[in-house]
Amino acid sequence: AGPEKAAFVTGGRQVRSKLRKEKLNHTKKTRKKRELEKLQAEVKRAAKLSQAQQYTFFRATEAILCVGEGNFSFAAALAEKMNALRRNPEAGGGVIATCLDDKSTLRDKYTDGKVNVKRIEAAAGAVLYGVDATCLHEREEFAHAFDKIVFQFPHLGSGEKSVERSVHQHQHLLRSFFESARRCLKRLKTSEIHVTLKEGEPYKSWQVVSMASSGNNEIQCRTVLPFVPSDWPGYEHRRTQGFDERSSKKDNSEIAKGAKTYIFAFRKEYLDALEAHGED
């Protein structure tokens, strides 16, 4: 009985040892599977982020207003993407691209502007000249007309040498823009204002989030996304003064250090108050 019992104990230990090894192997396999699934999920999220960058929450039937355009390359890329998404040409929506310059001045400043205007028009968009981004509400046809309003890299291009004065001037520009733009948005929870700025100074000191809510309790920052130029085929960043080979870059190296798109929307409390008073 003694040897048999000893053999039984030994066999039991071997079985338990084997079970522990199998459990350990199973745990390792499970961990590796989870790590693989996590990695795959991260890849999918990255792909979705890239897609979000391409369309940045734009829907095919939305009315989108681009303001402060330079060579119209961003508006052209957006118009083409929107047009590609639009299954029914009669469904409405589309891009209206505007710039502060008149037509003649724009062509002098940006030699590629004419080509991009044609791209916009070919994609069922429209172009307007001489539109001040701080006075949008003064155009009767703009009143609560848009789902999205986009201002890419706002800059006065004044050449102001004093950093402090320049910061104050750009804060005033942003405050005035938001004050005007919010009056041109449809009063919907999906309506948004997008402003893209370079990272770092002096842009950080412009305090774009604070400027958006300055003097009103209607809008707030919903989210912030990295701006990736390559997500917008044909986009080429331009300075406010125009393209000059002595100081300008043909590619997007001037924003290579990073840029962010700040997305603003109506506060829920504001929309709820409108609904309670029977306004839309």
C-alpha positions in Angstrom: 0.0 0.0 0.0 2.9 2.3 0.8 4.5 2.4 -2.7 1.1 2.6 -4.3 0.1 5.6 -2.1 3.4 7.2 -2.9 2.9 6.7 -6.6 -0.6 8.1 -6.3 0.7 11.2 -4.5 3.4 11.6 -7.1 1.0 11.2 -9.9 -1.3 13.7 -8.3 1.4 16.3 -8.1 2.3 15.7 -11.7 -1.3 16.2 -12.8 -1.6 19.4 -10.7 1.7 20.6 -12.1 0.5 19.9 -15.6 -2.8 21.7 -14.9 -0.9 24.7 -13.6 1.2 24.8 -16.7 -1.8 24.5 -18.9 -3.5 27.2 -16.9 -0.4 29.4 -17.2 -0.2 28.8 -20.9 -3.9 29.5 -21.3 -3.4 32.8 -19.3 -0.5 33.7 -21.5 -2.5 33.0 -24.6 -5.4 35.0 -23.3 -3.1 37.9 -22.4 -1.6 37.8 -25.9 -5.0 37.7 -27.4 -6.1 40.6 -25.4 -3.0 42.6 -26.3 -3.6 41.7 -30.0 -7.2 42.8 -29.7 -6.2 46.0 -27.9 -3.6 46.7 -30.7 -6.2 46.1 -33.4 -8.6 48.4 -31.6 -6.0 51.1 -31.4 -5.4 50.7 -35.2 -9.1 51.0 -35.8 -9.3 54.1 -33.6 -6.4 55.6 -35.5 -8.1 54.9 -38.8 -11.3 56.4 -37.4 -9.4 59.5 -36.2 -7.9 59.9 -39.7 -11.4 59.6 -41.1 -12.6 62.1 -38.6 -9.8 64.4 -39.7 -10.8 64.0 -43.3 -14.5 64.8 -42.7 -14.2 66.4 -39.2 -17.8 65.6 -38.4 -19.1 67.1 -41.7 -22.2 65.4 -43.2 -22.9 65.2 -46.9 -26.2 67.3 -46.7 -24.9 70.0 -44.4 -24.5 73.7 -45.4 -20.9 74.7 -44.6 -19.4 78.1 -44.6 -15.6 78.5 -45.0 -14.4 82.0 -44.0 -11.0 83.7 -44.3 -9.9 81.5 -47.1 -6.6 82.4 -48.8 -5.9 80.3 -51.9 -9.1 78.3 -51.3 -7.2 75.0 -51.2 -8.8 73.8 -47.9 -12.3 74.8 -49.1 -11.7 73.0 -52.4 -10.6 69.8 -50.6 -13.6 69.9 -48.3 -16.0 70.6 -51.2 -14.7 67.6 -53.2 -15.0 65.3 -50.2 -18.5 66.5 -49.5 -19.5 66.1 -53.1 -18.2 62.6 -53.1 -20.3 61.7 -50.1 -23.4 63.3 -51.5 -25.5 60.5 -53.1 -28.3 62.7 -54.2 -27.3 66.0 -55.9 -30.7 67.4 -55.0 -30.3 66.7 -51.3 -29.0 70.2 -50.5 -26.0 71.2 -48.5 -22.6 72.1 -49.8 -19.7 74.4 -49.3 -19.8 78.2 -49.6 -16.2 79.5 -49.5 -15.4 83.1 -48.7 -12.4 85.4 -48.5 -11.8 88.9 -47.3 -10.0 90.0 -50.5 -11.8 91.0 -53.7 -11.3 88.8 -56.8 -8.5 90.8 -58.3 -6.5 91.1 -55.1 -6.9 87.4 -54.4 -5.5 86.5 -57.9 -2.5 88.8 -57.3 -1.8 87.2 -53.9 -2.4 83.6 -54.7 -1.6 82.3 -58.2 -3.2 79.0 -57.4 -6.4 80.5 -56.2 -8.1 80.4 -59.6 -7.6 76.7 -59.9 -9.0 76.0 -56.5 -12.0 78.2 -57.1 -12.8 76.0 -60.2 -12.4 72.9 -58.0 -15.0 74.3 -55.6 -17.5 75.2 -58.3 -17.0 71.8 -60.0 -17.9 70.1 -56.6 -21.2 72.0 -56.4 -19.8 74.6 -54.1 -19.8 78.4 -54.4 -17.3 81.2 -53.8 -17.9 84.7 -52.5 -15.3 87.5 -52.3 -15.1 90.5 -50.0 -16.7 88.7 -47.0 -15.5 89.9 -43.6 -15.5 87.0 -41.1 -16.3 89.4 -38.3 -19.4 90.8 -40.0 -21.1 87.6 -41.3 -24.3 88.3 -39.5 -24.8 91.5 -41.5 -25.6 89.4 -44.5 -29.3 88.6 -44.3 -29.0 85.3 -46.2 -26.5 84.0 -43.6 -28.9 84.3 -40.6 -29.0 80.8 -39.0 -28.2 79.3 -42.4 -25.2 77.0 -41.7 -24.6 73.7 -40.0 -20.8 74.3 -39.8 -18.7 77.4 -40.0 -14.9 76.9 -40.6 -12.1 79.4 -40.1 -8.7 77.9 -41.0 -5.6 79.6 -39.5 -7.1 83.1 -38.8 -4.4 85.8 -38.9 -4.5 89.5 -39.5 -1.2 89.6 -41.4 -0.7 93.2 -40.1 3.0 92.9 -39.5 2.6 94.2 -35.9 6.0 94.1 -34.2 4.7 94.3 -30.7 3.8 90.8 -29.5 1.5 92.1 -26.8 -0.4 94.4 -29.2 -0.6 91.5 -31.8 -2.1 89.2 -29.2 -4.7 91.7 -28.3 -5.5 92.3 -32.0 -6.0 88.6 -32.7 -8.1 88.1 -29.5 -10.3 90.9 -30.8 -10.5 89.2 -34.2 -11.5 85.9 -32.6 -14.1 87.5 -30.3 -15.7 89.4 -33.2 -15.7 86.3 -35.4 -17.4 84.1 -32.8 -19.9 86.8 -32.0 -20.9 87.1 -35.6 -20.6 83.4 -36.6 -22.9 82.1 -33.8 -25.7 84.2 -35.3 -25.2 82.4 -38.6 -25.4 78.8 -37.2 -28.6 76.8 -37.3 -29.8 76.3 -33.7 -29.1 72.6 -33.6 -27.0 70.4 -31.3 -25.0 69.3 -34.3 -24.1 72.8 -35.4 -20.5 73.7 -35.0 -17.8 76.3 -35.4 -14.3 75.0 -36.3 -11.2 77.1 -35.8 -7.7 75.8 -36.7 -4.6 77.4 -35.2 -0.9 76.5 -35.1 0.4 75.1 -31.8 2.7 77.1 -29.5 3.1 80.8 -29.2 1.8 83.4 -29.9 -1.3 81.4 -30.8 -1.7 79.9 -27.4 -1.9 83.4 -25.9 -4.8 84.2 -28.2 -6.9 82.0 -25.9 -9.3 80.9 -28.5 -11.5 78.9 -26.1 -12.0 81.9 -23.9 -12.6 84.2 -26.8 -15.5 82.0 -28.0 -17.5 82.4 -24.8 -16.5 86.0 -24.2 -19.6 88.1 -23.8 -22.0 85.1 -24.4 -23.1 81.9 -22.7 -24.3 80.3 -25.9 -21.3 78.3 -27.2 -18.5 76.2 -25.7 -15.6 74.1 -26.8 -16.8 70.6 -27.6 -13.5 69.0 -28.5 -10.0 69.6 -30.0 -8.5 67.5 -32.8 -5.0 67.5 -34.4 -5.1 69.0 -37.8 -3.4 66.8 -40.4 -2.8 68.6 -43.8 -2.3 65.3 -45.6 -5.9 64.4 -44.9 -6.9 67.1 -47.2 -5.7 66.4 -50.8 -4.5 69.5 -52.5 -4.3 71.6 -49.4 -1.4 74.1 -49.2 -1.1 76.5 -46.3 -0.7 80.1 -47.2 0.1 83.3 -45.3 -2.4 86.2 -45.1 -0.1 88.5 -47.1 -0.1 86.0 -50.0 2.5 83.7 -51.5 6.1 85.1 -51.8 8.9 82.7 -52.7 11.3 84.7 -50.5 9.3 84.0 -47.3 6.6 81.4 -48.1 6.8 77.6 -48.5 5.0 75.8 -51.3 4.4 72.7 -49.1 2.9 72.7 -45.6 6.2 72.9 -43.7 5.0 76.1 -42.0 2.5 74.1 -40.0 4.7 71.0 -39.6 5.2 71.7 -35.9 1.6 71.0 -35.3 -1.9 72.5 -35.5 -5.2 71.9 -33.7 -8.8 72.3 -34.8 -11.0 73.6 -32.0 -14.6 72.6 -32.3 -17.3 74.7 -30.7 -21.0 74.0 -30.3 -24.1 75.5 -28.6 -24.5 74.7 -25.0 -27.3 72.3 -24.2 -28.7 74.8 -21.6 -29.0 77.4 -24.4 -30.8 75.1 -26.8 -33.1 73.8 -24.0 -34.0 77.4 -23.2 -34.8 78.2 -26.8 -37.0 75.1 -27.0 -38.8 76.1 -23.8 -39.6 79.5 -25.3 -40.7 77.9 -28.6 -37.8 79.3 -30.6 -35.7 77.4 -33.2 
